[in-house]
């Protein structure tokens, strides 16, 4: 996004035989839901240790996910990928004949305890937990941005719908005057998988329509060249931020 980049590098995980292998990249809806759940629990409990549940079924139910064997594998691999990955935020700038950059490492977790059993309904020996990094935990408590987990569950399996919902919640929460965002800017931020801007625009408008069904107070309109954002009623009231 201009001179700012977010770099995600895969970490490593253990295999059933005790060896190490790449945990892969976190992607899709599951890491988004998991991060929202972890942040919600951190604000609710004021503790960095997040209990994921006594079984995969319990955790998947909390996220509104199905319980099939394929879904169990997906959530396991994505939780491992999210917990193990290395995230870096960097900024690059140049003036005249000089240039410079800076970066900051942004760890999400500092520990993971994951008990796995591929047999559905099997009782684990202990529950699974994740320990948030001090930096991530402090940032949640100091600048929490409340969203409804129920809304995210209702938006289903579309990463774009989830991203638009969270972005609108963030932008409209503090918007003081009408703002226009160009389709070029939106394509740069959300449309990395779309080569043509017109294809991205059509998909974005379709996803936005679904988002506005759950975020009914958002005052947003579409024009040929821009997305128009207007000051809107607060989507989540402060008293509900720690209970959803």
C-alpha positions in Angstrom: 0.0 0.0 0.0 2.2 2.8 -1.3 5.5 2.7 0.7 4.0 0.5 3.4 4.3 -3.3 3.2 3.1 -6.2 5.4 5.4 -9.2 5.0 4.2 -12.6 6.2 6.7 -15.5 6.3 5.8 -19.1 7.2 7.1 -20.5 10.5 7.6 -24.2 11.4 5.4 -26.8 13.1 5.9 -30.3 14.5 4.6 -33.4 12.7 3.1 -36.5 14.4 6.5 -38.2 14.3 8.2 -35.3 16.0 10.0 -33.8 13.0 9.7 -30.2 11.8 8.1 -28.9 8.7 6.9 -25.6 7.2 3.6 -24.4 8.8 2.7 -22.7 5.6 1.0 -19.3 5.1 -2.2 -18.4 7.0 -4.9 -17.5 4.5 -8.6 -17.4 4.1 -11.5 -16.9 6.6 -10.2 -19.1 9.4 -7.2 -17.0 10.5 -9.5 -13.9 10.3 -12.1 -15.5 12.5 -9.4 -16.8 14.9 -7.7 -13.5 15.3 -11.1 -11.8 16.0 -11.9 -14.4 18.5 -8.5 -14.1 20.2 -8.8 -10.3 20.4 -12.3 -10.5 21.8 -11.3 -13.0 24.5 -8.2 -10.9 25.4 -10.4 -7.8 25.9 -13.1 -9.8 27.8 -10.7 -11.7 30.1 -7.8 -9.1 30.2 -5.5 -12.1 29.9 -3.0 -13.0 27.1 -3.6 -16.7 27.5 -6.5 -17.6 25.2 -8.4 -20.9 25.7 -9.3 -22.4 22.3 -11.5 -25.0 23.8 -11.3 -28.6 25.0 -11.7 -30.0 21.5 -11.5 -28.9 17.9 -15.3 -29.3 17.7 -15.8 -26.8 20.6 -13.5 -24.2 19.0 -15.0 -24.6 15.6 -18.5 -24.2 17.1 -17.3 -20.9 18.6 -16.2 -19.7 15.2 -19.4 -20.9 13.5 -17.5 -23.5 11.4 -18.7 -27.0 10.3 -17.3 -30.1 12.0 -16.4 -32.3 9.0 -13.0 -34.0 8.7 -12.0 -31.6 6.0 -12.9 -28.6 8.2 -11.0 -30.1 11.1 -7.9 -30.3 9.0 -8.3 -26.8 7.7 -8.7 -25.2 11.1 -5.7 -27.2 12.5 -3.4 -26.2 9.7 -4.5 -22.6 9.8 -4.2 -22.2 13.5 -0.7 -23.7 13.3 0.2 -21.4 10.4 -1.2 -18.3 12.1 0.6 -19.0 15.4 3.9 -19.9 13.8 4.2 -17.2 11.1 6.5 -14.2 11.3 5.0 -10.8 10.4 6.9 -7.7 9.6 5.6 -4.2 8.8 7.9 -2.0 6.8 7.9 1.5 5.4 10.1 2.7 2.5 10.6 6.4 1.5 12.9 8.2 -0.9 13.7 11.9 -1.3 16.2 13.5 -3.8 19.1 11.1 -4.1 18.5 9.3 -0.8 16.2 6.6 0.5 15.5 4.8 3.7 13.3 2.3 5.3 12.2 1.0 8.7 10.5 -2.1 9.8 8.9 -3.6 12.9 8.3 -7.2 13.7 4.8 -7.9 14.8 4.5 -11.3 16.5 1.0 -12.4 17.2 1.7 -15.2 19.6 4.6 -16.3 21.9 3.3 -19.8 22.5 0.9 -22.5 21.4 -0.4 -25.6 23.0 -2.3 -27.7 20.5 -3.7 -31.1 21.3 -4.7 -33.0 18.1 -6.8 -36.1 17.6 -8.1 -37.0 14.2 -11.0 -39.1 15.6 -14.1 -37.1 15.8 -15.5 -36.9 19.3 -12.3 -38.2 20.9 -11.6 -36.5 24.3 -8.2 -34.7 24.4 -5.9 -35.1 27.4 -5.9 -31.3 27.8 -7.3 -28.2 26.2 -5.6 -26.2 23.5 -4.4 -22.7 24.3 -2.5 -19.9 22.6 -0.5 -17.2 24.3 -0.6 -13.8 22.7 2.7 -11.9 22.4 3.1 -8.9 24.7 3.1 -6.5 21.8 -0.1 -7.9 20.2 -1.9 -8.2 23.6 -1.0 -4.6 24.6 -2.2 -3.2 21.2 -5.5 -5.0 21.6 -6.1 -3.5 25.1 -5.0 0.0 24.2 -6.7 0.3 20.9 -9.5 -2.3 20.6 -11.8 -2.0 17.6 -15.0 -3.9 18.4 -16.7 -6.0 15.8 -19.5 -8.6 16.1 -18.3 -12.2 15.7 -21.9 -13.1 14.8 -21.7 -10.7 11.8 -18.5 -12.4 10.6 -20.0 -15.8 11.0 -23.0 -14.6 8.9 -20.7 -13.4 6.1 -19.7 -17.0 5.5 -16.6 -18.2 3.7 -15.6 -15.0 1.7 -12.4 -13.4 2.8 -13.3 -10.3 0.8 -16.6 -9.9 2.7 -14.7 -10.2 6.0 -12.1 -7.7 5.0 -14.7 -5.1 3.8 -16.7 -5.5 7.0 -13.7 -5.0 9.3 -12.4 -2.1 7.2 -15.7 -0.3 7.2 -16.1 -0.8 10.9 -12.6 0.8 11.4 -13.1 3.6 9.0 -16.7 4.6 9.9 -16.0 4.3 13.6 -14.0 7.6 13.6 -15.1 9.3 10.3 -15.9 13.0 10.8 -16.7 14.0 7.3 -17.6 12.5 3.9 -14.7 10.7 2.4 -14.2 9.3 -1.1 -12.0 6.3 -1.8 -11.1 5.7 -5.4 -11.4 2.3 -7.1 -7.7 2.5 -7.7 -7.0 2.8 -4.0 -9.4 0.0 -3.2 -8.0 -2.3 -5.9 -4.5 -1.7 -4.4 -5.6 -2.5 -0.9 -8.1 -5.4 -1.5 -7.6 -6.6 -5.1 -4.2 -8.3 -5.3 -5.8 -11.4 -6.8 -7.5 -9.4 -9.6 -5.5 -8.4 -12.6 -8.2 -6.1 -14.1 -9.7 -3.3 -11.9 -13.1 -3.7 -13.5 -13.3 -7.4 -12.4 -12.3 -6.4 -8.9 -14.8 -3.5 -8.8 -17.7 -5.9 -9.8 -16.7 -8.4 -7.1 -16.2 -5.7 -4.5 -19.7 -4.2 -5.1 -21.2 -7.7 -4.8 -19.4 -8.4 -1.5 -20.2 -4.9 -0.2 -23.9 -5.6 -0.8 -23.7 -8.7 1.5 -21.7 -6.7 4.1 -24.4 -4.0 4.3 -27.0 -6.6 5.1 -25.3 -7.2 8.4 -23.8 -3.7 8.8 -27.1 -1.9 8.2 -26.1 1.4 9.8 -23.1 1.9 7.4 -23.7 5.0 5.2 -21.9 3.9 2.1 -22.6 4.6 -1.6 -21.0 3.5 -4.9 -20.2 5.9 -7.8 -18.5 5.3 -11.1 -15.1 6.4 -9.8 -15.3 6.2 -6.0 -16.7 4.6 -2.9 -18.3 7.3 -0.8 -18.1 6.9 3.0 -20.2 9.1 5.3 -20.2 9.5 9.1 -22.3 6.7 10.4 -23.8 5.6 13.8 -21.4 3.5 15.8 -21.8 -0.1 14.8 -20.8 -1.7 18.1 -21.6 0.1 21.3 -18.7 0.1 23.9 -20.6 -1.9 26.5 -21.0 -4.8 24.0 -17.4 -4.9 22.9 -16.4 -7.4 25.5 -19.4 -9.6 25.4 -19.6 -10.6 21.7 
